[in-house]
Structures are given as structure tokens and as C-alpha cells.
Amino acid sequence: MVEPNWDYFIHAPLDQGTIRFETKTERALHARVVAAEANWMQYQTCEQLTAFWFAKKDLEAFREGRAQARNSPG
């Protein structure tokens, strides 16, 4: 199974790589989506598909929360 390199996501600068992220949390959530998608493509099981859906949902919720925090007064 594909597993993100968590050490990289903890220590690497945010401006490294082809995709720019605002936070390390966002970058880690994105890595989780990519890994879950690769696992689903490889194994084609319902369990892997569910993990992929949850990973995408978590990333979308995080980004939505960040957008709301930026747009809220105060």
C-alpha cells in the first residue's frame, strides 16, 4: 500500500514542490488523498474507495474552513 512520507510533510518548507500549500496540514491532507487514490487504483476494493472518499472529504472540509476563516470579520 502507498503511504505518504510523513517526515517530509513535517519538515519540508511549504514553498517546495509543484503545488503550493498554505499550511502543512493542507499539504498532509493532500498527500493522504493522493495515497488513498493510488491505493484504490491498485487494489480496487470498497475499503480503499471509502478511504479515498473520506480523504477527499477531509481535504475539502479543511479548505472550506480556511476560506470561511479568511472571509469572516474579526
Buried (B, 14 or more C-beta within 10 A) or exposed (E): EEEBEEEEBEEEEEEEEEEEBEEBEBBBBBBBBBBBBBBBEEEEEEEBBEBBEEBBEBBEEBBEEBEEEEEEEE
